[in-house]
Amino acid sequence: MKRFALLLLTWLPLFAGGQPVIDGDCSDAAWRIIGLVNTSGTSNTSFGTGNRLGLLKYHSNSTTLFLAITGEINANNNIVLFIDNQSYNGRGPNRLGENMSSVFNTVFKTTSSSCPTGGFNPSEPNGLAGARMDTDFDADFAIAFNKGNTGNTIFLDAVRFSNYTNDFLPTPTPSYLAGPHFVGTCNQSGGTAGYSINITNWNTGTNQFSFAWQNGFDPSTAPNKGMEISIPYAALTGTTIGHQLRFFVLITNADGLASNVCIPGDPGTSNLGCSFNLSTISNPGKDIFYTQPWVVLPLNFLGVSAKKEGSGVRLDWSVAEQGEANYYYMERSSDGTQFERIGLMAARDQGSVAQYDYIDKTPLEGKNIYRVVARKRNGQSVYSKTVSIENQSISPIHIFPNPAAEKIFIRMSGFAGSPCRWTLYNGLGQPVLAGTLALAQSVECLSLPASLPSGSYRLTLVSEGKVASRSLQIRR
C-alpha cells in the first residue's frame, strides 16, 4: 500500500470578506484556496495549452457551498469536480465511477470511441465510468463543465452516486443513484445561470445550482478567470452543517479519457487515459489526489435548551463545529435585551456534532433568558437562539417607582438581614453605580445621581450566593 501523508487538521475557518459573487471572476476576498495544480512537476502532454487548471477555492455560509476553479478548457473537453462528504456513503472507498453501467451520455458514458476497450473493468468499455481513486476517497457527487465545441456556451452535467453499501458489485445493476444529468448552460463571459435540480432520487427541484464562467485564464496575466458555482447543502443530499468535505478536479475529453492535469497531485508525464486507477500511482509528495485538510461546513447551533436542576438551571446545546469554535460564552438576561456573561467554556473536538452543558447555579428570580455565544477561531461570533425558564426559588425583589427620576425604593424580602452588594448596569452592560449594604432591610432607598442619563438600566443584587435582578427605567 502506498504511504500517505495525511494532514489531520479538522477545521478550516470561514474567510472574511462576505459572500463571493458568482461571475467567473474568482478574485473575491471571500474565497479561500484549498488546492492547486501541480506547478513543479510534469505538464499536460496531449490536451494542449488551452486546457489548464490553476486553483481550487472554497467558501461556505449557513446554507450554501461555494466553489471556484480557475482554469481553461477548449474543444469538447471537461473540467470534472468530484466531491467527497465524509458523512455520506457514495461510490465507496477508492472509486470514482467504477462499474457505472448503461450510461450513454456525458463524460461518464460507458461506451466511447476514445475508450474502445475495457480499462479497469474489461467487461465494459468506459471512460470515467471505470475509474478508480486514491485510497480513502469516496466520491459522492460529480459535476462536469464542458464547452461542447462552442464559443459562447458552457454545459453543466451532474451525478449523485449511490450508497455503496447497497451495491452488489460486480453485478450489472447501475452503481449510481441519479444522473448523469444535464443541468443547464451559462455563457462564457461571466453571466450567471441558475437551475433547479429536479432529478429522481436526488432533489425536489427547489434548490438551485448557480454557476458562471469567464474565458481568458492565464496563470501569469489572468489567474482568476474560470468557473464559479454555488450549491445549496439541500441540493447535496446527505450534506449538512458541520460535515467535512474534500475535492478532486480533473480535465478529461468528452468520452472521459483523462489528462494528467488535476487538482491536487501529479499523475506523471502521460495522460491517465480510460478507466484509470490513481491508487496505483507512486509519486512521492505528489500522489495524494484529493484536497487536504477536510473542508468543514461552518459552525451552526443545532439546538439549545434550559431546564431546572436542583436550585440551578441547566443549559444543554449541540453544535455542528468540528473544531471551528474556540470557546463558548453562556449569557443570561431577564428581558431578552440586556445580557450578562455568566460562564465560559472551551470548545471540544467531538466529531461532526458536539454536545455541551452548563449549570447556572445562581439563576435570577422570575424569568431567565439564556443564549450561548460561540467564539470562532477567526474572531467571529455565532449566537444561538434564546431559551427562557421561570425560576421562583429566590424571593422576588421589587423596584418602585419604575420608571424613576431621583430615587428608587427596593422591596427585598429575600435579602433582608444579610449583607448585600448591589450594582447598577447601563444598557451596554457596563456598571455605572455600585454599593454594599452591611445588613439589608426589607425596604431600601437608593438615590439616583443627576448625572445618570435617561435610559434602560438593570439593578443586580448579590447576597450569600443568591442573585436577583430587575430592569429599571430612568426618565429625567
Summary of the structure (lengths in Angstrom):
residues: 476
radius of gyration: 30.0
end to end distance: 79.6
largest distance: 96.0
contacts: 1621
relative contact order: 0.13
helix: 3%
strand: 43%
